[in-house]
């Protein structure tokens, strides 16, 4: 009887321990492929989504929180610091940031600091303050403390270019379980593959997570020119040089006055 | 109206770029210089990456020089023989400049070197042009003849061997300083990413005594050839020539150059040199300002590529 009770207790514990994250996240983008044409001046991509609540949960969960993290192609950047040396301002020191996102947007329905505690935010890399930005330090590549002046300057300058952003109002709820998030792509957005990571929180804990992706590509004439410059350098150079001479000749004929 | 630049990866106002091309083209046609030393800082200022700017300005300068070259060609004011001799030196100088550029980049202070070189060069050339033209204007006012070719004006440069007569310019000089000037221009051009016309014109006038009639056309010939070569080299080596940017600049540039060339014909030589001197000195002071005044932001970011 005692043994039987023990097994029963085990079953109860096992049931209680089944993953709490039974919610399902379903998201969709207004556009998976952003085409950069000659009239491109930036674009806003809308991400729609719904939360399918946990059917087995005894009662609906409290209001959900959502964090959408969009990262652009990873590139290397150097942050330089000027200093006065012998009366003139020169770049005295620099740090290299290795394979960090060229674009980074953290979109949420309220400030990320209110969504989860600092430890969770750090572990899940949520928010500009918590995102890993590895620097080359000597032979190592590692992220530094948040207050590192180079890291702060890098994030600040990227934010000024509108390539890094933390928007605590970009996610809005259309109903308690249907939401939309607007992803702002500025005019000088880098081209390439963008990863979209959507995280659902309830009561400060991560309950569901899903991914999506979008692609920013050059199209039409822009694509043709960019490909030609990259793949046929000599031909491209010769054509440009010829173009210059023809334009010069043409104008000297058109404007001829003597 | 915005257009997207496919190599620079950002949209720009087409009229702003066209206007810059027009203004620099006017100056270029007026003084017989490429105008790279003006256009390059302007384009960097509006946010285009310096590497793309240097590469894309080259075809624009080539187009401006081509139209100017043809205008002067029809007036028969180009000294082909002198131009060819300068080009020989220019080729050697460009090669030396590219080599030094590569070495200096290893040390990581190329920016400072470029700023200091611009500052030094522009201040010296600007001051010399202003002083000389003011003296010439003063002489003219006092009724003396401002003749650069008086017998006493011969310098030690005229005593060198390998002398050759350049008929169109009506000068008889040694080939050594001609090649030397070509080397200096090619060298400076490769390091600073400029055609070098604003240094070449005064050098030809003051050192070789090339008359004002042929100096601008001949300088344009050198600029045209070196900038065409630079366009092809930049396209092959760095893939950074943005033809949309160059094209917009070119169309503005060639129109401006026509009016500039015509305006220069109506103006006295020394007054023209005074204006050029003031312009060159002003740009030089802009570089000094940038080095001396505390920057608004001591930090800056540079894109290092994806590798």
Interface residues (C-beta under 8 A of the other chain):
Chain A: X36 X37 X38 X39 X40 X41 X73 X74 X75 X76 X77 X78 X79 X80 X81 X82 X83 X84 X87 X88 X89 X90 X91 X94 X96 X149 X150 X153 X154 X156 X157 X158 X187 X188 X190 X191 X218 X221 X222 X223 X225 X226 X229 X230 X233 X234 X236 X237 X238 X239 X240 X241 X243 X244 X245 X247 X248 X249 X250 X251 X252 X255 X256 X257 X258
Chain B: X2 X3 X4 X6 X7 X9 X10 X11 X59 X60 X62 X63 X64 X65 X66 X67 X68 X69 X70 X71 X74 X75 X108 X109 X111 X112 X227 X228 X231 X232 X233 X234 X235 X236 X237 X239 X240 X241 X242 X243 X244 X246 X247 X250 X251 X254 X255 X257 X258 X262 X290 X291 X292 X293 X294 X295 X297 X298 X299 X300 X301 X302 X303 X304 X305 X306 X307
